Amino acid sequence: MSKVVTMDQAVAMIQPNDLVITSGFLTAGTPDAIMKAVADSFDATGSPNNLTIMYAAGQGNKKGGQQERWAKEGLIKRWIGGHFGFSPKVIDMIINNKVEAYNLPQGVIIEMYRAMGQGRKGYITNVGLETFVDPRLEGGKLNSRTTEDIIKVIQVEGEDQLYYKLPKANIALIRVTTADTNGNCTIEDEILPLDILSAAMAAKGCGGKVIVQAKHIVQADTIPSRQVAVPGIFVDAIVVPDDPEETHRQCADFFVNPTLSGAYKVPTDAVAPEPFGTKKFIGRRCAMELVPNAVVNLGVGIPEKVATVAGEEGFADQLTLTTESGMIGGVPSGGGSFGAGVNGWGELPEVSQFDFYDGGGLDVTYLGLAECDPKGNVNVSKFGTNVAGCGGFINISQNTQNCIFCGTFTAGGLKTAVEDGKLVIVQEGKKKKFVSSVEQVTFSGDYARRNKMHVMFVTERAVIELLEDGLTVTEIAPGIDLQTQVLDQMDFKPLVAENLKTMDLRIFVDAPMGIKDEIMAKAK
């Protein structure tokens, strides 16, 4: 019997008070047509309503799509998400106490799907310890309306671990490219496997139902088994969107780009040079920490400059870049294609990628720097009424032995120049990043010290390391005054190394640094 149904029939499967899982990464892999139909049904009939929504990666386009379609009082009771920054309307509901909301690490939610698919009661991990997710701090709760404790601290062989209670999923909404009438699905136009199968298995493990959004329907038994990404045994209903150009885009930038689905490779030999300036200085100093054959994760923004510098210096082929969306090797994309990439060596389901990250598989990660306090705690997840969320940051930063935070020393209008090989602060930033207390703990300095992690903070004017005795300034840029341009621009007094070094002069020369041989001489 065919599993193809109308959109109205699919929406009717979702009952008031259901817990609904949605697949996807930003706009990629999100069943946006079904999400739109649910919102339209609520507007017209008031049903379904009072839903709990669970998703792992950020889902949205900042233009009203994906999770923002559901930002309606009464439709949603609770959000459990990994990242909210692409859904401003959802953030508004959270900060105005119109909905319950939890922010959990992206990788934890993905692993929770696996445990839900196994019929377990909870998921146990170190991820989130001593961060805002820890119930001894905030328990992942995002507003005063959110009161239920869904995480607790337990002891496993004498060590603290977090126990994440598993909810019961009633529905999973997933997206694929092609489905046969028996429900066997392929993902040939999707950017990666993502969490599509994991979400389906989570719902089935809870006795729930899986509704699939597919661009194409084909006859039963015509899809080769090797191409099946979601077997029909996990599928209860299939719908086809009426407006795929809007609601079934491969990503925000493209309806379909075959290079982003791995169908073709593109030439990437020519590396566009990073303009000589603040970001390049930071990227250059960060790149000096690389080793041959390094497996790397890069955060968004300034961390991306590390790969650019490696390309300019001729050793990009010594890096294997990875993304939390599941890409191994190749060149990750940015902007509206973030999460995708080109020329990948391989691809993993999101849950397997986080298995790798949580197991310490990365050699080094470069992550953004927004706020840091005297303990070495870092905040990248909450700033006033901006509840961005942690995404995969906690999984990656907590389980990578070499963790480098990179960004400008101050924010808001910083301008620099180089004169005679020396760094000049033309205009100081309005906001200090090194503060007496971070607004939210996304990375725990105490946890890092106890686990003997190598943690650095690389900026355009100074390098600060998290050492056993505390945060220590170990390098400053040529031309920078330690007192007025470093220490006075911090809300606390760090330690200063007795053998304070000058940052490598080549960083501040508008010419290749020639560091390839130095990198290649290092032992991994």
C-alpha positions as CSV (number, residue, x, y, z in Angstrom):
1,M,0.0,0.0,0.0
2,S,1.4,3.4,-1.0
3,K,2.5,5.6,1.9
4,V,2.0,8.8,-0.1
5,V,-0.6,11.1,1.5
6,T,-1.9,14.6,1.1
7,M,-0.4,17.4,3.2
8,D,-3.6,17.7,5.1
9,Q,-3.5,14.1,6.0
10,A,0.1,14.4,7.1
11,V,-0.6,17.3,9.4
12,A,-3.6,15.5,10.9
13,M,-1.2,12.9,12.2
14,I,0.2,15.5,14.5
15,Q,-1.9,15.7,17.7
16,P,-2.0,18.4,20.3
17,N,0.7,18.0,23.0
18,D,2.9,15.9,20.7
19,L,6.7,16.0,20.9
20,V,7.9,16.6,17.3
21,I,11.5,16.1,16.1
22,T,12.5,18.0,12.9
23,S,15.6,17.1,10.9
24,G,17.9,19.6,9.3
25,F,20.9,22.0,9.5
26,L,19.9,25.7,8.9
27,T,17.7,25.3,5.8
28,A,19.3,22.1,4.5
29,G,17.4,18.9,5.3
30,T,14.6,20.8,7.0
31,P,11.0,19.6,6.1
32,D,9.9,23.2,5.6
33,A,6.8,22.4,3.5
34,I,5.4,20.3,6.3
35,M,6.4,23.0,8.9
36,K,4.6,25.6,6.9
37,A,1.5,23.4,6.6
38,V,1.5,22.8,10.4
39,A,1.6,26.6,11.0
40,D,-1.2,27.2,8.4
41,S,-3.3,24.5,10.1
42,F,-2.8,26.1,13.5
43,D,-3.8,29.5,12.1
44,A,-6.9,28.1,10.5
45,T,-8.1,25.6,13.1
46,G,-6.1,26.0,16.3
47,S,-4.7,22.5,15.8
48,P,-2.2,21.0,16.3
49,N,-1.2,23.0,19.4
50,N,0.8,22.9,22.6
51,L,3.7,21.1,20.8
52,T,7.1,20.3,22.1
53,I,9.7,20.7,19.4
54,M,13.2,19.1,19.4
55,Y,16.0,19.8,16.9
56,A,19.7,19.6,17.0
57,A,21.4,22.1,14.7
58,G,20.1,25.6,14.2
59,Q,17.2,25.6,11.8
60,G,16.2,28.8,10.0
61,N,17.0,31.5,7.5
62,K,16.3,34.7,9.5
63,K,13.5,35.3,7.0
64,G,10.6,33.5,8.5
65,G,11.3,30.0,7.4
66,Q,11.8,26.7,9.3
67,Q,11.4,27.1,13.1
68,E,10.3,30.7,12.7
69,R,7.1,29.5,11.0
70,W,6.2,28.0,14.4
71,A,6.8,31.1,16.5
72,K,3.1,31.5,17.4
73,E,1.7,31.6,20.9
74,G,-0.3,28.4,21.6
75,L,1.3,26.4,18.8
76,I,4.5,25.6,20.7
77,K,4.7,24.8,24.4
78,R,8.4,24.0,24.5
79,W,11.5,24.2,22.3
80,I,14.5,22.0,22.9
81,G,17.2,23.1,20.5
82,G,20.9,23.3,19.8
83,H,21.0,26.7,18.3
84,F,18.5,29.5,17.9
85,G,20.4,32.3,16.2
86,F,18.8,31.7,12.8
87,S,15.3,32.1,14.2
88,P,14.9,35.7,15.6
89,K,11.2,35.2,16.1
90,V,11.8,32.2,18.3
91,I,14.3,34.1,20.3
92,D,11.7,36.8,20.9
93,M,9.3,34.3,22.2
94,I,11.9,32.8,24.5
95,I,13.1,36.2,26.0
96,N,9.5,37.3,26.5
97,N,8.6,34.1,28.4
98,K,6.0,33.1,25.9
99,V,7.3,29.5,25.6
100,E,9.5,27.1,27.6
101,A,12.9,26.7,26.1
102,Y,16.1,24.6,26.6
103,N,19.4,25.0,24.9
104,L,21.4,21.7,24.8
105,P,24.6,20.9,22.9
106,Q,24.0,20.0,19.3
107,G,25.9,16.7,19.6
108,V,24.1,15.8,22.8
109,I,20.7,16.1,21.1
110,I,22.0,14.0,18.2
111,E,23.2,11.3,20.6
112,M,19.9,11.5,22.4
113,Y,18.2,10.6,19.1
114,R,20.3,7.5,19.0
115,A,19.4,6.6,22.6
116,M,15.7,7.2,21.9
117,G,15.9,4.9,18.9
118,Q,17.3,2.2,21.3
119,G,14.4,2.7,23.7
120,R,16.7,4.0,26.5
121,K,15.6,6.2,29.4
122,G,18.5,8.6,29.3
123,Y,21.8,9.6,27.7
124,I,25.0,9.8,29.9
125,T,28.0,11.9,28.9
126,N,30.6,14.4,30.1
127,V,29.5,17.0,27.5
128,G,28.1,20.0,29.3
129,L,29.7,19.6,32.6
130,E,30.5,22.9,34.3
131,T,28.8,24.9,31.5
132,F,25.4,26.5,31.5
133,V,23.9,23.1,30.6
134,D,25.0,21.7,34.0
135,P,22.1,21.7,36.4
136,R,24.4,23.2,39.1
137,L,24.5,26.3,36.9
138,E,21.4,26.8,34.6
139,G,20.5,23.3,33.4
140,G,20.1,24.6,29.9
141,K,17.0,26.6,30.8
142,L,16.6,29.8,28.8
143,N,14.0,31.8,30.7
144,S,12.0,31.9,34.0
145,R,9.0,30.1,32.5
146,T,11.2,27.0,32.0
147,T,11.3,25.2,35.4
148,E,11.4,21.4,34.8
149,D,14.8,19.8,35.4
150,I,15.7,17.6,32.4
151,I,19.3,17.1,33.3
152,K,20.9,15.8,36.4
153,V,24.4,15.1,37.7
154,I,25.3,11.4,38.4
155,Q,28.4,9.6,39.4
156,V,29.9,7.0,37.1
157,E,32.9,5.1,38.6
158,G,33.6,8.1,40.8
159,E,33.4,10.8,38.1
160,D,30.7,13.3,37.5
161,Q,28.6,12.8,34.4
162,L,25.4,14.4,33.1
163,Y,22.3,12.4,32.6
164,Y,20.0,13.8,30.0
165,K,16.4,12.5,30.4
166,L,15.0,11.3,27.1
167,P,11.6,12.5,26.1
168,K,9.1,10.4,24.2
169,A,8.9,11.5,20.5
170,N,5.5,11.2,18.9
171,I,6.4,12.4,15.5
172,A,9.6,12.9,13.4
173,L,9.4,15.2,10.4
174,I,12.3,14.5,8.0
175,R,13.3,15.6,4.5
176,V,14.8,13.5,1.6
177,T,15.2,13.9,-2.1
178,T,13.3,10.8,-3.5
179,A,11.0,8.3,-2.0
180,D,9.4,5.2,-3.5
181,T,5.8,4.4,-2.6
182,N,7.0,1.9,0.1
183,G,8.8,4.7,1.9
184,N,12.4,3.9,0.9
185,C,14.2,7.2,0.6
186,T,17.3,8.7,-1.0
187,I,19.2,12.0,-0.3
188,E,21.1,12.6,-3.6
189,D,20.3,16.3,-3.6
190,E,20.8,16.9,0.1
191,I,24.1,18.4,1.3
192,L,24.9,15.5,3.7
193,P,23.2,12.7,5.6
194,L,22.8,15.0,8.5
195,D,20.4,13.8,11.2
196,I,17.7,12.5,8.8
197,L,17.9,8.8,9.7
198,S,18.7,9.5,13.4
199,A,15.5,11.6,13.8
200,A,13.4,8.9,12.1
201,M,14.8,6.1,14.3
202,A,14.3,8.2,17.4
203,A,10.6,8.5,16.7
204,K,10.2,4.8,15.9
205,G,12.1,3.8,19.0
206,C,9.5,5.7,21.0
207,G,6.6,4.2,19.2
208,G,6.0,7.3,17.2
209,K,5.4,8.1,13.5
210,V,7.7,9.4,10.8
211,I,6.4,11.8,8.1
212,V,8.8,12.4,5.1
213,Q,8.9,15.4,2.8
214,A,10.3,14.3,-0.6
215,K,10.8,16.1,-3.9
216,H,10.1,13.1,-6.0
217,I,8.0,9.9,-5.8
218,V,9.0,6.8,-7.7
219,Q,7.5,3.3,-8.1
220,A,8.1,0.8,-5.3
221,D,11.3,-1.4,-5.6
222,T,13.0,0.9,-8.2
223,I,15.6,2.4,-5.9
224,P,18.9,0.4,-5.7
225,S,19.4,-0.7,-2.1
226,R,22.8,1.0,-1.9
227,Q,21.1,4.4,-2.5
228,V,18.6,4.0,0.3
229,A,19.4,6.4,3.1
230,V,16.1,5.9,5.1
231,P,14.6,2.4,4.7
232,G,10.8,2.3,4.3
233,I,10.4,0.4,7.6
234,F,11.0,3.8,9.4
235,V,8.5,5.7,7.3
236,D,4.7,6.1,7.9
237,A,3.8,8.9,5.4
238,I,5.2,10.8,2.5
239,V,4.3,14.2,1.2
240,V,5.5,16.2,-1.8
241,P,5.7,20.0,-1.5
242,D,3.7,22.2,-3.8
243,D,6.4,24.9,-3.8
244,P,9.8,23.2,-3.7
245,E,11.7,26.3,-4.8
246,E,10.7,27.8,-1.5
247,T,10.3,24.9,0.9
248,H,12.7,22.3,-0.4
249,R,15.8,24.2,-1.2
250,Q,19.1,22.4,-0.9
251,C,20.3,25.3,1.2
252,A,19.6,29.0,1.5
253,D,21.9,29.8,-1.4
254,F,20.8,27.2,-3.9
255,F,17.7,25.2,-4.9
256,V,20.2,22.5,-6.1
257,N,24.0,22.8,-6.6
258,P,25.5,19.4,-7.5
259,T,28.9,20.3,-6.1
260,L,27.4,20.7,-2.6
261,S,25.9,17.2,-2.8
262,G,29.2,15.7,-3.9
263,A,28.1,14.9,-7.4
264,Y,31.0,16.9,-8.9
265,K,34.3,18.4,-7.7
266,V,35.4,21.9,-8.4
267,P,38.8,23.4,-8.9
268,T,40.1,25.0,-5.7
269,D,43.8,25.4,-6.4
270,A,43.6,29.2,-6.4
271,V,43.2,30.5,-2.9
272,A,41.8,34.0,-2.7
273,P,44.2,35.8,-0.3
274,E,42.9,37.3,2.9
275,P,43.3,41.1,2.9
276,F,46.2,42.3,5.0
277,G,44.7,43.4,8.3
278,T,43.4,42.4,11.7
279,K,41.8,39.1,10.8
280,K,44.8,38.0,8.8
281,F,47.1,38.7,11.7
282,I,45.0,36.5,13.9
283,G,44.7,33.8,11.3
284,R,48.5,33.8,10.8
285,R,49.3,33.4,14.5
286,C,46.7,30.6,14.8
287,A,48.0,28.8,11.7
288,M,51.4,28.6,13.4
289,E,49.9,26.1,15.9
290,L,49.1,23.6,13.1
291,V,50.9,20.3,12.7
292,P,51.2,18.1,9.6
293,N,48.2,16.0,8.7
294,A,46.1,17.8,11.3
295,V,42.4,16.9,11.6
296,V,40.7,20.3,12.3
297,N,37.4,21.8,13.1
298,L,37.0,25.5,12.3
299,G,34.3,27.8,13.8
300,V,32.6,30.5,11.9
301,G,34.2,33.9,11.2
302,I,37.8,34.6,12.1
303,P,38.6,30.8,12.7
304,E,37.9,30.3,9.0
305,K,40.9,32.5,8.2
306,V,43.2,29.7,9.5
307,A,42.4,27.6,6.4
308,T,42.9,30.7,4.1
309,V,46.3,31.3,5.6
310,A,47.3,27.7,5.2
311,G,46.3,27.9,1.6
312,E,48.4,31.1,1.1
313,E,51.4,29.5,2.8
314,G,51.1,26.3,0.7
315,F,50.3,23.7,3.3
316,A,46.4,23.5,3.0
317,D,46.9,19.9,1.8
318,Q,48.2,19.1,5.3
319,L,44.8,19.9,6.8
320,T,41.8,17.7,6.9
321,L,38.9,20.0,7.7
322,T,35.7,18.7,9.2
323,T,32.3,20.2,10.0
324,E,29.7,19.2,12.7
325,S,27.3,18.6,9.9
326,G,29.3,15.5,8.9
327,M,31.8,16.5,6.2
328,I,35.3,15.0,6.2
329,G,37.9,16.8,4.1
330,G,37.3,19.2,1.3
331,V,36.4,22.9,1.7
332,P,33.5,23.9,4.0
333,S,31.1,26.5,2.7
334,G,30.0,29.7,4.5
335,G,27.1,32.1,4.3
336,G,23.8,30.6,3.2
337,S,25.6,27.4,2.4
338,F,27.0,26.9,5.8
339,G,27.1,23.2,6.8
340,A,27.7,22.2,3.2
341,G,31.1,22.1,1.4
342,V,32.8,21.0,-1.8
343,N,35.4,18.3,-2.7
344,G,34.8,16.3,0.5
345,W,36.7,13.1,1.1
346,G,33.7,11.5,2.7
347,E,30.6,12.2,4.7
348,L,29.2,10.9,8.0
349,P,25.8,11.0,9.5
350,E,25.8,13.8,12.1
351,V,25.6,11.4,15.0
352,S,28.8,9.6,13.8
353,Q,30.7,12.9,13.4
354,F,29.9,13.8,17.0
355,D,31.0,10.3,18.1
356,F,34.3,11.2,16.5
357,Y,34.4,14.7,18.2
358,D,33.3,13.4,21.6
359,G,36.0,10.7,21.4
360,G,38.7,13.4,21.0
361,G,39.4,12.7,17.3
362,L,40.3,16.3,16.4
363,D,43.9,17.4,16.6
364,V,42.9,21.0,17.1
365,T,39.9,23.2,17.0
366,Y,39.7,27.0,16.3
367,L,36.7,28.6,17.8
368,G,35.4,32.1,18.1
369,L,36.1,34.4,21.1
370,A,33.3,36.6,22.4
371,E,33.7,36.8,26.2
372,C,36.4,35.4,28.5
373,D,36.6,35.8,32.3
374,P,39.6,35.3,34.8
375,K,39.0,31.6,35.1
376,G,39.2,31.1,31.3
377,N,35.5,30.6,31.0
378,V,34.2,31.5,27.5
379,N,30.7,32.7,26.4
380,V,29.6,32.5,22.8
381,S,25.9,31.6,23.5
382,K,24.1,34.4,25.2
383,F,24.4,38.2,25.2
384,G,21.6,40.1,26.8
385,T,18.5,39.4,24.8
386,N,20.4,37.6,22.1
387,V,20.0,33.9,22.9
388,A,22.0,32.4,20.1
389,G,22.7,29.0,21.6
390,C,25.7,26.8,21.8
391,G,25.3,24.6,18.7
392,G,28.2,22.1,18.6
393,F,30.6,24.4,20.5
394,I,30.4,22.5,23.8
395,N,31.0,19.1,22.3
396,I,33.9,20.3,20.3
397,S,35.6,22.6,22.8
398,Q,35.3,20.2,25.7
399,N,36.6,17.1,23.9
400,T,39.5,18.5,21.8
401,Q,42.8,18.6,23.6
402,N,44.1,21.6,21.7
403,C,41.5,24.3,21.8
404,I,42.3,27.7,20.3
405,F,39.9,30.6,20.7
406,C,40.5,33.4,18.2
407,G,39.1,36.9,17.8
408,T,39.9,40.5,18.1
409,F,41.0,41.8,21.6
410,T,38.1,44.2,21.8
411,A,34.9,44.5,19.8
412,G,32.9,47.3,18.2
413,G,34.8,49.5,15.9
414,L,38.4,48.3,16.4
415,K,40.7,49.5,13.7
416,T,44.4,48.6,13.3
417,A,47.3,49.4,11.0
418,V,50.9,48.4,10.6
419,E,53.7,50.9,10.5
420,D,57.3,49.9,10.1
421,G,56.4,46.3,11.0
422,K,54.7,47.3,14.2
423,L,51.0,47.0,15.1
424,V,49.2,50.3,15.6
425,I,45.7,50.5,17.3
426,V,44.1,53.3,15.2
427,Q,40.8,53.0,17.0
428,E,40.1,50.9,20.1
429,G,37.0,48.7,20.2
430,K,34.1,50.0,22.4
431,K,33.5,46.7,24.2
432,K,36.0,44.6,26.2
433,K,36.0,40.9,25.6
434,F,38.1,40.0,28.6
435,V,35.5,40.6,31.4
436,S,35.2,40.0,35.1
437,S,32.3,37.6,34.6
438,V,30.9,36.0,31.5
439,E,27.1,36.2,31.0
440,Q,26.9,32.4,30.3
441,V,29.5,29.7,30.6
442,T,29.8,27.9,27.2
443,F,33.3,26.7,27.9
444,S,34.7,26.0,31.4
445,G,38.2,27.0,32.2
446,D,38.3,24.9,35.4
447,Y,37.2,21.8,33.5
448,A,39.9,22.4,30.9
449,R,42.7,22.8,33.5
450,R,41.7,19.7,35.3
451,N,41.7,17.7,32.1
452,K,45.1,19.3,31.1
453,M,43.8,20.8,27.9
454,H,46.0,23.1,25.9
455,V,44.0,26.3,25.6
456,M,45.0,29.5,23.9
457,F,43.4,32.9,23.2
458,V,44.9,34.4,20.0
459,T,44.1,38.0,19.2
460,E,45.7,40.6,16.9
461,R,47.8,42.1,19.8
462,A,48.4,39.4,22.3
463,V,48.4,35.6,22.9
464,I,47.0,34.5,26.3
465,E,47.3,30.9,27.5
466,L,45.3,29.1,30.1
467,L,48.1,27.7,32.3
468,E,48.0,25.9,35.6
469,D,48.2,29.2,37.5
470,G,45.6,31.0,35.4
471,L,45.3,33.1,32.3
472,T,48.7,34.3,31.3
473,V,49.8,36.8,28.7
474,T,52.6,35.0,26.8
475,E,53.1,37.1,23.7
476,I,52.3,40.6,22.6
477,A,52.6,42.1,19.1
478,P,55.5,44.4,18.1
479,G,54.6,48.0,18.9
480,I,51.9,47.2,21.5
481,D,52.2,48.6,25.0
482,L,51.5,45.9,27.5
483,Q,49.9,48.1,30.1
484,T,47.8,50.5,28.2
485,Q,46.8,48.4,25.2
486,V,46.5,45.0,26.8
487,L,46.1,45.0,30.6
488,D,44.1,48.2,30.7
489,Q,41.7,46.8,28.1
490,M,40.8,43.9,30.4
491,D,38.4,44.0,33.3
492,F,40.7,41.8,35.3
493,K,44.4,41.5,35.8
494,P,45.9,38.3,34.2
495,L,49.3,36.9,34.9
496,V,52.2,38.0,32.6
497,A,54.8,35.5,31.6
498,E,58.3,36.3,32.9
499,N,59.7,35.5,29.5
500,L,57.0,37.5,27.6
501,K,57.7,37.1,23.9
502,T,57.1,39.3,20.9
503,M,54.7,37.8,18.4
504,D,56.4,36.6,15.2
505,L,57.3,39.7,13.2
506,R,56.4,37.9,9.9
507,I,52.7,38.1,10.9
508,F,52.8,41.9,10.4
509,V,54.5,42.0,7.0
510,D,52.4,42.1,3.9
511,A,54.2,39.2,2.3
512,P,54.0,35.4,2.6
513,M,55.5,34.3,6.0
514,G,57.2,31.2,4.6
515,I,56.2,28.9,7.5
516,K,55.5,25.8,5.5
517,D,58.8,24.1,6.3
518,E,58.4,24.9,10.0
519,I,54.9,23.4,10.1
520,M,56.1,20.3,8.2
521,A,59.0,19.8,10.6
522,K,56.7,19.4,13.5
523,A,55.8,15.9,14.7
524,K,52.0,15.3,15.0
